[in-house]
Amino acid sequence: MQQQGALPEIRQTILLNAPIDKVWKAVSTAEGIAAWWMPSTFEAVLGKEFILHAGPFGDSPCKITELDPPNRVGFDWGKDWHLTFELKQIEDKTEFTLIHSGWDAEKVTEFGQPHTAVRGMMDGGWVKIVNEALPAYIEA
């Protein structure tokens, strides 16, 4: 059951023309993540804290809370959000799903922006990142 102000999670899925190990490297290493999303101090270690360098939005503290190589990695992002990358091998391709949860109509971000406004921007941003930036990097 959702809490009162809960907003739906953002979910983006794409089928990538690459083996799961290649996609896993792209979503579970600082170098890989920087190539299609943003720079960070990411390390795939359960409980590890790291920083996402979000450009004009500054640095966001994160912590890895789920790790099941090469199928799933998840982390808390900032004070409210959770991001999960799920991978599933389908023959010689990989289905990649991004899940961005923790949205609440009654909350604001660290920068004082309401979740309702930011969710819309982020949803559009993730569409572009997952459908354009990630495959351009992986399938290059």
C-alpha positions in Angstrom: 0.0 0.0 0.0 1.4 3.4 -1.0 1.8 6.2 1.6 -0.5 9.2 1.3 1.7 11.4 -0.9 3.5 8.7 -2.8 3.9 9.2 -6.5 4.5 6.3 -9.0 8.0 5.2 -9.6 9.8 6.0 -12.8 10.4 2.8 -14.8 12.3 2.6 -18.1 13.1 -0.7 -19.9 15.2 -1.3 -23.0 16.5 -4.4 -24.8 20.2 -3.9 -25.5 22.2 -5.6 -28.2 24.9 -6.7 -25.8 25.7 -9.6 -23.5 24.8 -9.2 -19.8 28.4 -9.0 -18.6 29.1 -5.9 -20.9 25.9 -4.2 -19.6 26.8 -5.0 -16.0 30.1 -3.3 -16.4 28.3 -0.2 -17.8 25.9 0.0 -14.8 28.2 -1.2 -11.9 31.4 0.7 -12.3 32.2 4.5 -11.9 33.8 4.5 -15.4 30.8 2.8 -17.0 28.2 5.0 -15.3 30.1 8.2 -16.2 30.0 7.2 -19.9 26.2 7.2 -20.1 24.9 9.1 -17.1 27.1 11.1 -14.7 30.5 11.0 -12.9 30.6 9.4 -9.5 32.8 7.6 -7.0 30.6 4.4 -7.4 32.0 1.0 -6.4 29.8 -2.1 -6.5 30.2 -3.0 -2.8 27.1 -3.6 -0.7 26.8 -0.8 2.0 29.4 1.3 0.2 28.8 5.1 0.3 29.6 7.1 -2.8 29.0 10.5 -4.4 27.1 11.3 -7.6 28.6 14.5 -9.2 25.4 16.0 -10.6 26.9 19.1 -12.3 25.0 22.2 -11.4 23.0 20.4 -8.8 26.2 19.6 -6.8 27.2 16.3 -5.2 24.6 13.8 -4.0 25.5 11.3 -1.3 24.5 7.7 -2.2 24.7 4.3 -0.6 24.5 0.9 -2.2 21.7 -1.2 -0.7 21.2 -4.0 -3.2 23.8 -6.0 -5.1 23.2 -9.2 -7.0 25.8 -9.3 -9.9 25.1 -9.3 -12.8 21.4 -9.0 -12.3 20.7 -6.1 -10.0 22.3 -3.1 -8.2 20.4 -0.6 -6.2 21.3 2.5 -4.2 19.8 5.2 -2.1 20.3 8.6 -3.7 20.2 11.8 -1.6 17.6 11.9 1.2 14.5 10.3 -0.5 15.2 8.5 -3.7 16.2 4.9 -4.6 17.6 3.9 -7.9 17.7 0.2 -9.1 19.3 -1.2 -12.3 17.9 -4.6 -13.2 19.5 -6.8 -15.9 18.0 -9.9 -17.5 19.7 -11.9 -20.2 17.5 -12.8 -23.2 19.4 -15.0 -25.6 22.4 -12.9 -26.6 20.8 -9.6 -25.6 20.2 -7.9 -22.2 17.0 -6.4 -21.0 17.8 -3.3 -18.8 15.3 -1.8 -16.5 15.8 1.4 -14.5 13.6 2.0 -11.5 13.6 5.4 -9.8 11.5 5.4 -6.7 11.0 7.4 -3.5 8.7 10.1 -5.0 6.4 11.9 -2.6 4.0 14.8 -3.5 4.5 16.2 0.0 8.3 16.3 -0.1 10.9 18.6 -1.7 14.4 17.9 -2.8 17.6 19.1 -1.1 17.3 22.1 -3.4 13.8 23.0 -2.3 12.0 21.8 -5.5 8.8 19.8 -5.0 9.0 16.1 -6.0 6.0 16.6 -8.2 7.9 19.1 -10.4 11.2 17.2 -10.4 9.6 13.8 -11.2 8.3 15.1 -14.5 11.8 16.5 -15.5 13.5 13.3 -14.3 11.1 11.0 -16.1 11.8 12.8 -19.4 15.5 12.8 -18.7 15.6 9.0 -18.0 13.7 8.3 -21.3 16.6 10.0 -23.1 19.4 8.5 -21.0 18.0 4.9 -21.1 16.9 5.0 -24.8 19.8 7.0 -26.3 22.8 7.5 -24.1 23.0 4.0 -22.7 22.7 2.1 -26.0 25.0 4.5 -27.8 27.7 3.7 -25.2 27.0 -0.1 -24.9 26.4 -0.8 -28.6 29.3 1.4 -29.9 
